[in-house]
Amino acid sequence: DSLAWHIAAQIVAWAVALGLQVLVFEHLRRYRPERGLSWSRRTNRKRSYWLRGKVLRYTRDLALYHGILVVERNPAWTSQVCPACHRLAERFSPSGAGYPSRLHCGCCGWSGDANVAAALNLKRKWDRTFRYPTAAEKRAAEPRRAGNGGATVNTGVPSSGQYPVPVAL
């Protein structure tokens, strides 16, 4: 309980210091641990979701005291859409597990952390300026299949064959 209060206090202190009026969270309430996991892994995931809910609730209470609105938005497509040109971009991990996911847009060349793109797109969802990908864009972005029994080929490099250049935001 004290950990959730501490995290909420840090979030609200950061928002107050920046003069923010709105905090936008991802709406993650419907996520549940999948069945078939070992008992301890399932319990740990349940506990994680429980803590996220407490952090959100405490943040909402504390932010309201400071006059800050806390809202939730559906995170669908936020980490896969380019925040610059609003097209579907390619998400990859440079060297596999342990590295943050990157996003590279083949249309405009934007490149950056997928979590940063998600945060920028969540803000656009709050502003109601987020453009969802069309069905044709979704079909075109489906992973390419190789002749290895249908397994997705992930080379860790964007399909353009070039490594993205980091862009300062």
C-alpha positions as CSV (number, residue, x, y, z in Angstrom):
1,D,0.0,0.0,0.0
2,S,2.8,2.4,0.9
3,L,4.6,1.6,-2.4
4,A,1.4,2.5,-4.4
5,W,1.1,5.8,-2.5
6,H,4.8,6.6,-3.0
7,I,4.5,6.0,-6.8
8,A,1.3,8.1,-7.0
9,A,2.9,10.9,-5.0
10,Q,5.9,11.0,-7.4
11,I,3.6,11.0,-10.5
12,V,1.5,13.9,-9.1
13,A,4.6,15.8,-7.9
14,W,6.0,15.6,-11.4
15,A,2.7,16.7,-13.0
16,V,2.5,19.7,-10.6
17,A,6.1,20.7,-11.3
18,L,5.4,20.7,-15.0
19,G,2.1,22.5,-14.6
20,L,0.1,19.7,-16.2
21,Q,-3.7,19.8,-16.2
22,V,-4.3,16.3,-17.4
23,L,-2.6,12.9,-16.8
24,V,-3.4,10.2,-19.4
25,F,-3.0,6.6,-18.4
26,E,-3.4,3.4,-20.5
27,H,-6.7,1.6,-19.8
28,L,-5.3,-1.8,-18.7
29,R,-8.2,-3.1,-16.5
30,R,-9.3,-5.9,-18.7
31,Y,-5.9,-7.6,-18.9
32,R,-5.7,-10.8,-16.9
33,P,-3.0,-13.4,-16.6
34,E,-3.4,-16.1,-19.2
35,R,-4.4,-19.6,-18.1
36,G,-1.8,-22.4,-18.1
37,L,0.9,-20.5,-16.2
38,S,2.4,-21.9,-13.1
39,W,0.6,-20.9,-9.9
40,S,3.4,-18.5,-8.8
41,R,3.7,-16.7,-12.2
42,R,-0.1,-16.3,-12.4
43,T,-0.2,-15.0,-8.8
44,N,2.6,-12.5,-9.5
45,R,0.8,-11.2,-12.6
46,K,-2.4,-10.8,-10.6
47,R,-0.5,-8.9,-7.9
48,S,1.0,-6.7,-10.6
49,Y,-2.4,-5.8,-12.0
50,W,-3.7,-5.2,-8.5
51,L,-0.8,-2.7,-7.8
52,R,-1.4,-0.9,-11.1
53,G,-5.0,-0.4,-10.1
54,K,-4.0,1.0,-6.7
55,V,-1.5,3.3,-8.3
56,L,-4.1,4.6,-10.7
57,R,-6.7,5.1,-7.9
58,Y,-4.2,6.9,-5.5
59,T,-2.9,9.0,-8.4
60,R,-6.5,10.0,-9.3
61,D,-7.2,11.0,-5.7
62,L,-4.0,12.9,-5.2
63,A,-4.2,14.6,-8.6
64,L,-7.8,15.7,-7.9
65,Y,-6.6,17.5,-4.7
66,H,-4.1,19.4,-6.9
67,G,-6.7,20.2,-9.6
68,I,-5.3,17.7,-12.2
69,L,-7.6,15.5,-14.2
70,V,-6.7,11.8,-14.6
71,V,-8.1,10.0,-17.6
72,E,-7.6,6.6,-19.2
73,R,-7.4,5.8,-22.9
74,N,-7.3,2.5,-24.8
75,P,-3.7,1.8,-25.7
76,A,-4.5,0.0,-28.9
77,W,-2.1,0.8,-31.8
78,T,-0.3,3.5,-29.8
79,S,3.1,1.9,-29.9
80,Q,2.8,0.9,-33.6
81,V,1.8,4.2,-35.2
82,C,4.3,6.9,-36.1
83,P,3.7,10.0,-33.9
84,A,5.0,12.2,-36.8
85,C,3.0,11.1,-39.9
86,H,0.4,8.9,-38.2
87,R,1.1,5.8,-40.4
88,L,1.8,2.3,-39.2
89,A,5.5,2.0,-38.5
90,E,7.7,-1.0,-37.9
91,R,8.5,-2.1,-34.4
92,F,11.6,-4.0,-33.6
93,S,14.1,-4.8,-30.9
94,P,17.7,-4.0,-32.0
95,S,19.4,-7.0,-30.3
96,G,16.6,-9.1,-28.9
97,A,15.4,-9.3,-25.3
98,G,16.6,-6.9,-22.7
99,Y,16.6,-3.9,-25.1
100,P,13.8,-1.4,-25.4
101,S,11.5,-1.8,-28.5
102,R,12.2,0.7,-31.2
103,L,9.8,2.1,-33.8
104,H,10.9,3.1,-37.3
105,C,8.6,4.7,-39.8
106,G,9.3,3.9,-43.5
107,C,7.1,6.8,-44.7
108,C,8.7,9.8,-42.9
109,G,11.8,8.2,-41.4
110,W,10.9,8.9,-37.8
111,S,12.8,6.6,-35.4
112,G,12.6,6.3,-31.6
113,D,11.6,4.4,-28.6
114,A,8.2,2.6,-29.0
115,N,7.2,3.7,-25.5
116,V,7.8,7.4,-26.4
117,A,5.7,6.9,-29.5
118,A,3.0,5.3,-27.4
119,A,3.0,8.2,-24.9
120,L,2.8,10.8,-27.7
121,N,-0.1,8.8,-29.3
122,L,-1.9,8.5,-26.0
123,K,-1.8,12.3,-25.8
124,R,-3.3,12.4,-29.4
125,K,-6.0,10.0,-28.2
126,W,-6.9,12.5,-25.5
127,D,-6.9,15.3,-28.0
128,R,-9.0,13.1,-30.3
129,T,-6.5,13.5,-33.2
130,F,-5.3,9.9,-33.2
131,R,-5.9,8.2,-36.6
132,Y,-6.5,4.5,-36.4
133,P,-4.8,2.4,-39.2
134,T,-7.1,1.4,-42.0
135,A,-7.8,-2.3,-42.8
136,A,-5.5,-2.1,-45.8
137,E,-2.6,-0.7,-43.7
138,K,-3.1,-3.5,-41.1
139,R,-3.0,-6.1,-43.9
140,A,0.1,-4.6,-45.4
141,A,1.8,-4.6,-42.0
142,E,1.2,-8.2,-41.2
143,P,4.5,-10.1,-40.5
144,R,6.0,-11.8,-43.5
145,R,6.1,-15.5,-43.3
146,A,9.1,-17.6,-44.4
147,G,9.2,-21.3,-45.4
148,N,9.8,-22.4,-41.8
149,G,6.4,-23.7,-40.9
150,G,4.7,-20.3,-40.6
151,A,7.0,-18.8,-38.0
152,T,7.6,-15.1,-38.2
153,V,11.0,-14.0,-39.3
154,N,12.4,-11.3,-37.0
155,T,15.8,-10.1,-37.9
156,G,15.9,-7.2,-35.5
157,V,16.5,-4.8,-38.4
158,P,13.8,-2.7,-40.1
159,S,12.6,-4.1,-43.4
160,S,14.2,-1.1,-45.2
161,G,17.6,-2.7,-44.4
162,Q,18.9,0.4,-42.7
163,Y,19.3,1.0,-39.0
164,P,17.2,3.9,-37.9
165,V,19.0,7.1,-36.8
166,P,18.1,8.2,-33.2
167,V,16.1,11.4,-33.2
168,A,16.1,13.7,-30.2
169,L,12.6,14.7,-29.2
